[in-house]
Structure formats: C-alpha cells, structure tokens
Amino acid sequence: MHTLEFYVGPDVFTIWGDVKGLVHKAAEHSRGEWKASDVLIAVQDGRQHLWVGKKAGRIQGVMVTSLDVHPRKTVCTIYAMSGYGVQELWEQYSKHLIVWLEAHHVDEVQAVCRDEVMEKFLNLGFVKTANMLSFKWKETP
C-alpha cells in the first residue's frame, strides 16, 4: 500500500531523522543554494512542506514544496524530490497530492530542476514553460 504523508510545522521533527539523508541527497544538486538544515527550518516555520512517500510502511521518497500566491493563480513549487524512482513516485502519489492541491486552490504545479530531472518531469505530463537562468557574481558560503 502506498501512502503520502505531509509535514509542516513542528511535526517535521517526528520524521526528520528518517528522511534527512534523502533531503541531503537532493541538496547536493542545489548548487549550494540550500542545505537539508535549511529545509528543516523552512518546514518547521511553515514556509515549505515536506512530503514523505511510503510503500508498505517503508520510506520510498521525499518532496519539498512551497505555495506561491500570484495575482491570478496559486502555484505549488517543487523544490526538491529525492528517492527511489521519481517516475514511480509521481505516478503513485500524484493522486494523493491532487486532493491537497484542490483543497488549497492551487492552479498549477511547477518544478525547479536540473535538465536531467526535467526530462523525467516532461514524461510525466509537465510542460516546459520557461528557462531559468542564473548569474552568480559571488560565491555562496
């Protein structure tokens, strides 16, 4: 049986020890923009959400999201996804996520990801709507 658990606020501490490694794995691809400890603080503060997918009670993957309210739409942004088989994770858990998205009046889901992950999301029905470019003039500590 597949389950999807949602954590925001201090409840994140009940699962953090079990998922910290997966969040850290995702952070390794963030170009130094964030660390696992940053996610913990943001989820605890309610600025981000931690999703934990389980199969038969075992953790299969994690996803970190946030909600952004724009003048004409609300967007759920996926900042990190880590686990065992992104495509299977999305296929198994998206129906559970959709219930939450509808309850929060979300119009669109977007993913911030590197090219190799983008290809996987394109195969899941996502559409490339923009390119994100970065200009870095100083080193991230």
C-alpha positions as CSV (number, residue, x, y, z in Angstrom):
1,M,0.0,0.0,0.0
2,H,1.3,3.5,-0.9
3,T,0.8,6.4,1.5
4,L,1.8,10.0,1.3
5,E,2.4,11.9,4.5
6,F,2.5,15.7,4.8
7,Y,4.6,17.6,7.3
8,V,4.6,21.3,8.1
9,G,5.4,23.0,11.4
10,P,7.0,21.2,14.5
11,D,5.6,17.8,13.4
12,V,8.5,17.6,11.0
13,F,10.7,16.5,13.9
14,T,8.8,13.3,14.2
15,I,10.1,12.1,10.7
16,W,13.2,14.2,10.2
17,G,15.7,11.5,11.4
18,D,14.3,9.1,8.9
19,V,14.3,11.4,5.9
20,K,17.2,13.7,6.5
21,G,19.5,11.6,4.2
22,L,17.1,11.9,1.3
23,V,16.8,15.6,1.7
24,H,20.6,15.9,2.0
25,K,20.9,13.9,-1.3
26,A,18.6,16.4,-3.0
27,A,20.6,19.4,-1.5
28,E,23.7,18.1,-3.2
29,H,22.2,19.2,-6.5
30,S,21.2,22.7,-5.3
31,R,24.4,24.4,-6.4
32,G,25.0,25.3,-2.8
33,E,21.7,27.3,-2.6
34,W,20.3,25.3,0.3
35,K,21.2,22.5,2.8
36,A,19.0,19.9,4.4
37,S,19.1,22.0,7.6
38,D,17.5,24.9,5.7
39,V,14.6,22.7,4.6
40,L,14.1,21.6,8.2
41,I,13.9,25.3,9.4
42,A,11.6,26.3,6.5
43,V,9.2,23.3,7.1
44,Q,9.2,24.0,10.8
45,D,8.4,27.7,10.2
46,G,5.6,26.7,7.7
47,R,7.3,28.3,4.6
48,Q,7.8,24.9,3.0
49,H,6.2,21.5,3.1
50,L,7.7,18.1,3.4
51,W,6.0,15.1,1.7
52,V,7.1,11.6,2.5
53,G,6.0,8.7,0.3
54,K,5.9,5.3,1.8
55,K,5.3,1.9,0.3
56,A,4.3,-0.9,2.7
57,G,5.4,1.4,5.6
58,R,8.9,2.0,4.2
59,I,10.1,5.4,3.0
60,Q,10.3,5.5,-0.7
61,G,11.0,9.2,-1.3
62,V,10.6,12.8,-0.2
63,M,9.5,16.0,-1.9
64,V,9.8,19.6,-0.7
65,T,7.2,22.2,-1.9
66,S,6.0,25.7,-1.2
67,L,3.0,27.7,-2.2
68,D,3.3,31.0,-4.1
69,V,0.3,33.2,-4.5
70,H,0.4,35.4,-7.6
71,P,-2.3,37.9,-8.6
72,R,-4.1,35.4,-10.9
73,K,-3.0,32.0,-9.7
74,T,-1.6,30.0,-6.9
75,V,1.4,27.8,-7.7
76,C,2.8,24.9,-5.8
77,T,6.6,24.8,-6.5
78,I,8.5,21.5,-6.1
79,Y,12.0,22.5,-4.9
80,A,13.4,19.0,-4.2
81,M,12.5,15.4,-4.9
82,S,14.6,12.5,-3.8
83,G,14.1,8.8,-3.5
84,Y,13.8,5.6,-5.4
85,G,12.3,6.2,-8.9
86,V,11.0,9.7,-9.5
87,Q,8.6,8.5,-12.2
88,E,7.1,5.8,-9.9
89,L,6.9,8.2,-7.0
90,W,5.0,10.7,-9.1
91,E,2.7,8.1,-10.6
92,Q,1.9,6.5,-7.2
93,Y,1.5,9.7,-5.2
94,S,0.2,12.4,-7.5
95,K,-3.4,11.4,-7.0
96,H,-3.0,12.0,-3.2
97,L,-1.2,15.3,-3.9
98,I,-4.1,16.4,-6.1
99,V,-6.5,16.3,-3.2
100,W,-4.3,18.6,-1.2
101,L,-3.8,20.9,-4.2
102,E,-7.5,21.3,-4.8
103,A,-8.1,22.0,-1.1
104,H,-5.6,24.8,-1.3
105,H,-6.9,26.2,-4.5
106,V,-3.7,25.5,-6.4
107,D,-3.9,26.2,-10.1
108,E,-0.5,24.9,-11.2
109,V,2.4,22.8,-10.1
110,Q,5.9,23.8,-11.2
111,A,9.2,22.2,-10.7
112,V,12.6,23.8,-10.3
113,C,15.0,21.2,-11.5
114,R,18.1,20.5,-13.5
115,D,18.0,19.3,-17.1
116,E,18.2,15.5,-16.4
117,V,15.3,15.7,-13.9
118,M,13.3,18.0,-16.3
119,E,13.3,15.2,-18.9
120,K,11.7,12.9,-16.3
121,F,9.0,15.5,-15.4
122,L,8.3,16.1,-19.1
123,N,7.5,12.3,-19.4
124,L,5.0,12.8,-16.5
125,G,2.9,15.4,-18.3
126,F,4.7,18.6,-17.2
127,V,5.2,21.2,-19.9
128,K,8.3,23.3,-20.2
129,T,7.1,26.9,-19.8
130,A,10.3,28.8,-19.2
131,N,14.0,28.6,-18.8
132,M,15.6,29.7,-15.6
133,L,19.0,31.4,-15.9
134,S,21.3,32.3,-13.0
135,F,24.0,34.9,-12.9
136,K,26.3,34.4,-9.9
137,W,28.7,37.2,-9.0
138,K,29.8,35.9,-5.6
139,E,30.5,32.6,-4.1
140,T,27.8,31.0,-1.8
141,P,29.3,30.3,1.6
